[in-house]
Amino acid sequence: MKKFFTWKNFIKLLGLLVLLCALAYFLADRARLHAGEIFNRQMTKYSATLGKIKVQKIWADVFGNVYFDKLTWSDFQGNPVLEAKSGRIRISVFDVIFKTIGLGSVRELELHQPVICIGFDEDMHLYFLEHEKKEARKQLHEHKPVTLNKQFFKDRVPDVRLILKDATLSVDYPGRQFIFHDLDMQANITNHENLELQLSTDRFDGSIIGDGMQLSGKVKFLKQGTEGRLNLALYEVVPASLGLGKINLPMTVYGDVSGELKSPIIKGAVSMKELKLPPLIFHKLQGNYEYNQGKIILDDVTGTILGGNVEATGVYYFDERSYQLNIIGRDLMAGAALKDNKLRCRADLNLRMNCEGPGKPVYSYGAVTSEGGSYSLIPFSHLSASFSNVERDLDFTNVELDTPFGTFKTDALEINHGKVKLNPIYLVEENGKVELVK
């Protein structure tokens, strides 16, 4: 039996490998030489429908990567729509070699420091905006809208991996604008209908201001519309940007996004160390929320206030920046609330707070009760009152204070800019006799 391994066979095998490597390099180098030409041809093709796309410098390697500097996409009027400092496109080497370039030949698109401005109308039709124009909304209908559905991606978008590094992205929607800075994103499109997304940004502003965001999950492009299931996290959100008082201590928001992207439903949790809703300051707040069509329903919110505990529910309207809150407080320090150290008792609070939007006063009203304490060393077994508050004007009505001497009653007690004004106070004795005290 002859041995297969001989020096002669080894040399033949080695020669075959060298020949294959040389052929592979020759084909790859051919691809490199033609990649730039193919890139320019494809950009010219897209320019016929999207406007003018040009780069300042272009070169390629043997692995199908086409690199470029200073990409500019301008509309037909010459207004910049997208700019990128540099980038890369990876094209199928075999498609280049055999000259079968088509929509599916692009494997990756990577942009460095791009500036992208897009807009959506009420039906989530996509528009690209001129990022140098301040009144972006006026420019929306100057461009042909794009409907993001399965047919659009099948006809125009390849199964590609899109990478953005250190991007600035501005998203415009009727009544809202979001600007994301230092954004990194990876998006994978498969079967012309599935999008897998990972996105993070260091800071964002516009209709809401914060210092960090993460968004990840999957989006499916259907025949009619787009559905997604995404995980959202917003960090260091400034409450003042939402119209929640004048405090800038941040809050954190987590959420699960589902449903059609033109009307998503977001369910999640929110937490913040402090929230100032004059005249009250809440601490260590955390709770759940549900967002649907600009309306945020708050539920199971807990925290602390005036040394006691608080539970709350409410509704927040994102576009109007208005809110309605229902608050139950237990075991609160009544003296701290009235800034009166003569009043020593723990009280329960039933409070409603309404605000119609930024610049509008916060209107509060409710009732307070206590089951015992003292005022100026005079003990009492029960205290109850109704109250209303607008900015720094606090009015108490139906005040009743049960003491060993009888029940003190008054119809009005006003605290205006820290000054107390008392209406007549009456003492109702156990025998029913009523006396004017003050």
N, C-alpha and C positions, 0 to 999 in steps of 0.2 A: 504494500500500500504506500503510495507516494505521500510525502508530507506536503500539506498545503502551504505552510509558511516556509518560504525560501527567500533568499536575498533578491532573487530575480522578481518574484511576485511582490515583494515589499517595494521595490523600486517602481514597479508598474503602478501599484496603488498610490504611492506618493506622487508620482507624476500625474495621475488622474485627479488627485485632490488639488494639486497646484493649478491644473488646467481649469477645474471647476471654480476655484477661488479667483483666478484671473478673469474667467468669464463673468462671474458675479460682480467683480469690481468694474469690469468694462460696462456691463449693463447698468450698474448703479451710477457710474460716472456719466453715462449717457443720460440717465434720468436726471442727474444733477444739472447737466447742461441745458436740458429742455424744461426743467421745472420752472425756471424764471419766465421762460417764454409762455408756458402754459398758464402760469399765474396771471400774467398780463392779459392773456386772451380771455381768461375767465372774468377778470375784473372789467374788461371792456364790455363783455356780454352783460354783466350785471349793471353796469353804468347806464345801459340803454333804458332800464326800468327803474333804477334806484337813484340816479343822479351820477355825479362824477366821483370815482374812487381812484386815488393815486397814492403812491409811496415815493419817498425821496431816494431810497437805496434798497436794493434787493440782491440777495445771494442765496445759495442753496448748498446742501451737503449730499452725501451719497446715500443717506437714509430716507430721502423723500421730504426732508424739512426745507421749507422755503422761508427765509428770514427777511424781515423788512424793517426799515426805520421810517418814522413820521408818516403814519397812515392818516389820510384825510378823506373823509366822505362828505361831500357837499351836495346840496340839492340842486335843482335845475336853475335856481336863481343865484347860486354861488354861496349860499349860507351854510356854514359847517353844521353837520348833523352828528358826526362822530369823529373824534381825533384820538390817536394813540401814539405814544412816544416810540414804541417798537412792538414787534410781535413775531409770530411764527405760525405757519400753516404746514401741516404734515399731510402729504399726498401719497396715495398708494404707488409704490415704486413700480409694480407690474403694470398698472394702468398707464404710467408714463412711458415705460419701455414699449408696450404694445399699442400705444396711442389710442387707448380706449377711455380717455378722460370723460367723465360724466359727473352727475350730481353726487354720486356715491363715492367718488374718488377722494374727497376730502375726509381725512380721519380726525384731525385736530385743528382747532383754531385757538391761538393764545395771543392775548393782547396785554401789553404792559402800560400802566398809567393811562388807560383810556378815559375820555370824558364822554359820557353817553347821556342823552336826554330823550326820554320817551314819554308819551302821553296816552291816556285811555279816555274814551268817552263813556257815557253811562252804560253802554252795552259791551264794554271791555274791548272795543275795537282799538287796535294799536296804531299810534302815530309816532313818527320820529320828529323831534322838535329841534329848532336851531338853538343851541345852548347859549349863544351870546345874546339872545333876545330876552329881556326881562319879562315881558308880558307873554309868557309861553302859551297861555290858553288861547290867545287871539290867533295863534299860528296853527292850531290843530287842524282846521278844515282846509288848510292850504295844501295838505298832503293827502294822498289816497290812503284810506284806512286799510288796515290789515286785520282780518278776522282770524284769531288764533284757534284753529281747529285742526282736525286730522288731515283734511284736504290740503290746507295751506302747507303743512310740514311735508306732506307727501310730494307736493309739486315743487317746493322751493328750498326745503331744508334737508340736508343729508343726515344720515346717522353719524353724528359727530360729537366729539368731546370739546366743549367750549370752556376756556380757562381765562379768567380775568384776574389780574394782579394789580393791587394798589389803584383801583378804579375810583372814579367819581360818577355816581349814577343819580340822575334826577328823574323822579317819577311823578307825573302830573295827572290828576284826576279832578273832575268837577268839584270845586270847593276844597280840594286838598292838594298838598304838595309834600313830597318826601325827598330829601337829599341825603345820600349815603356817601360818606367819605372813607378813603383808605379801605375800599371794599375788595375782598378776595372771593372768587366764586369758581366752582367747578360744576358744570352741567353736562350730563350725558344723555343724548337723544338716541333712542333705539326704536326700530320698526316704524319710524316716522310718526310715532304717537305717544311714546313714553319718555318722560323727562325725569331724571334723577338729579336732585339739586342739593348742593352744599354751599352755603353762603355765610360770610361773616364780615362785619364791619366794625371799625373802632368807634365811630361817632356818626350821628345822624341828626338832622334838624328839619325845619319846615313846619308842618302841622303838628309835629311832636318832636321833642328834643331829648336826646339821650347820648350816652357814651359807649354803647356797644349793642350789637344785635347778632343773633345767630338764627339761621333759617335752613332747615334740611327736610328732605322728604321726597315724595314722588308726585308728579303731575301727569295726568292722562288727557290727551287731546282727542275729543270725541267728534262725531260728525256735526253736532250742534253744541258748541261750547267746550269748556275745559273744566275738569275736576281735579282736585288735589287732596292729598293727605300730608300735611306738613307739621313740623315741630318748630315753634317760635319761641325765642327768648329775647327780651328787651332789658338792657341793664342801664342803671343810673338815669332812669327817665325823670325829667324835671316836671313836677306836678304843676308848676306855674304855666307851662306850655299847654296844659289841658284845662286851664282856667280854674284850677283847684287852689285858690288862695294865692298869697304872695310868698309862699315858702318854696325854697329851691332844694330842700333836702330830697334826695332821689328815692325812687321806688323801683322795684324789680317786677317784671311781668313775664309769666310763662303761659304758653297756650298751645293747644292742638287745633290746627286749621283743617277744615273739611268742607266738602260741598263744591259747588261751582265757584270759580275764582271771581266772577263778577258779583257774587253775593255770598261770600264765604261765611261760615259759622265758626267762631273761635271760642273754645272753652278752655279755661285754665285757672291760674292762681295769681294773686298779686300780693305784694308785701312792701311795707315801707316803715322806716324807723319813726317818722313823725309826719303829721299832716295838720296844717293850720286852717281851720274853717272858722273864722271869727264868729263868736268870741271864744271858741274852744280850740284846744290843741290836743290831738290824739297821738298816742305813742304805741309803738310795736303793733302796728296794724297788719293783719293778714286775712285773706279771704278768697272766695271764688268768684268768677265772673263768666258771663256768656255774652259774646258780641254777635249781633245779627243786624245787618242793614243800618249801621250807624248807631245802633242802640246797644248800650252795655248794661246788663242786669247784674247787680252786685248781690251776693248771697253769702250767708255764713261768715260775715266779717267780724272779727274779734280784735280786741285791743285793750288799752288802758287809758283812763282819763281821770284827772282829779283824784288820784289815789285809789280808784276803783276799777271795775271791769266794765267793758262796753261790748254790746252786740249790735250789729247793724245790717240792714238791707237797703237797696236803693236802685236808682236808675240814672245812668249818665248818657247824655246825647252828644256824640262825638262832634258832629258838625256844628251844632249850636253852642257847645261848651256849657251846657246847662245840666243841672242835676237835681234830684230829689232823694233825700235820705231819711230813713226811719231808724232811730237810734234808741236803744234801751241801755241805760246806765244803772249799775247796781253798786251800793256801798261807796258812794262818792263823798268827798269832803265838801260839805255845803259851804263852809266858811271860806274855803279857797276859791270857790266859784264866785261868791259875792265880794271877795277881797275884804272880808270882815272877820277879824280874829275873835270877836266876841261870840260869834255863832259857832258852837261846837256840837256837831252831830254828823251822822252818816245818813245819806239820802239816796233814794232811787229816782231815776230820771226817765221820763218818756218824752222824746224829742223828735220833732220834724224839722228838716232843713230844706229850703228851696232856694235855688239861684237860677235866674233866667239867662245867664251868660256872662262873659267877661265885662267888667265895668259896671255890672248890675249889683245891687246890694244883696246880701244873703239874708233871707227872712227865716227866722226860727221861731217856733212856738211849741208849747207842750205843757207838761205838768211835773211837779216834784213833790215827793212825799218822804216823811221821815217818822220813825217810830220811837223817837226819844232823843233828848239831848239837853243843852242848856244855852241860854243867851244872857250874857252879863251875869252869870252865876244863878240865873233864874231857871230852874228846871222845867222841862215840858215833856209831855208824854206823846204828843203827836203834832206834826206840822204838815200842812198841805197848801199848795198854791198852783195857780196857772200862770203862765208867763208868755211873753212874746218879745222878740228882739230883732231890731234892724240896725245893722252896723254897731254903734256904741250906745244905742238907746235900749235899755232893758226895762220892761214893764211887768209888774206882778199884779195879778188880780185874784179875787176869791182866796185871800190869804187867811188861814185859820191856824191858831196856835193854842193847843190845850195845855194849861198850867194848873197847879194846885189852887190858883185863885179864880179859875174859870177859863173861858175860851176867848182869846183875843181875835178880833176880825177886822179886816180892812179891805176895801174894794180896789185900792190902787197904791202901789209902791213903785216909784220910778227911779231908775239909776241912769242919769244922763251925763255922759262923758265923765263918769266917776263920781258925780254928785248925787246924793240920795235925796229924794223928795217924797214925803209921806202925806197921804190923804188922811182924813180922820180915822182914828183907831177906836174901836168899841170893845168893851169887855162884857161878855155875856156870862153872868153868874149862874150857879147851879139852880137857883130859884127862878131863872128866867129873866131877872132884872138886867137891863141894858144900860151901861154907862159909857159916856164919851171919855176916853182916856186922853186923846190928843187930837 
